[in-house]
Amino acid sequence: MPFIFVIWGLNTVVNKFASPNTLLSFYLVALILGFLFSYLLYMRRSFYVEDGQLIQEGSALPLVIMLTNFLVKYIFKHAVY
């Protein structure tokens, strides 16, 4: 799922804005910071096997992150036009 958001964000930067080169540099910095942040959040997650399935405890954090992404894209879309 995160890969889809990366492609969607790059598509928006390249096709919707007047100066994509500047925005791509900011996008790359934000992408690296986001990767580091997610690594720190999930590096201590534990997995276990139950009935032959690999299980990880659930979290509301991915939902919050995805909703925040949609909210930011919505705000930027309506602030630009």
N, C-alpha and C positions, 0 to 999 in steps of 0.2 A: 503494500500500500504506500509506503513513503516514496518509493520510486515513481509512482504515478503523480504524487504531489510535486516532485522535483521537475518532471517533464511538463506538467501543467504550468508550474511557475515560470520555467524557462520559456515556454511558448508565449505566455502572457508578456514577459519582459521583452522578447524579441519582436512580437507582432503588435503590441498595443501602445508602446511608449516611443517618444520622439528620439531619445538618446539611449539606445539599448546598451552601448558599450560601457557607459558609466554605470548603468544599473547592473550589468552583468558582474562587474567587479564587486559591487556591494552584495549582490546575490551570492557570489562565491564566498565572501567573508561570512555572511549569515549562514550559509550551508555548512561551513567548517565549524562555526560556533555551535550550530544546532547538533551536529554530529558529536562534538565533544560533550555537550550538555546531556544528550541522550545516553551516551556511553557512561557518564558518571551516574545517571539515574538508574540505569539497568545493570550495572556491572556486578551488583551484589544479589541479583535475582537468583532464586533457587529453582531447580527443576527436579521432578521426581517421576518415576514410572509407576503407573497404576493400571492394572489389567492390560499390560502390553502397550499402553499409550503414554507418550511423553506429555507431562502436565506442567504448566506454570501457573502460579497463582494469578488471579485476575486483578486488574487495576482500573480505576476510573481515569487515570492520567492520559492514556491515548485518546480517549473521548474528548477530554478538555483540550488537548493539543490540536486535534482535528477541528473542533468547533472554533477555536481561536484562529486557526488558519483560514477558515471560511469567513469569519468575521472581519479579519484584516483585509482579505481580498475584496469583500463587499464594500468596506469603507474606502479602500483605494480606488475601486471601480467608480464609485459615485463621487469621490472627491476630484477625480481627473476629468470627468465629463461634465 
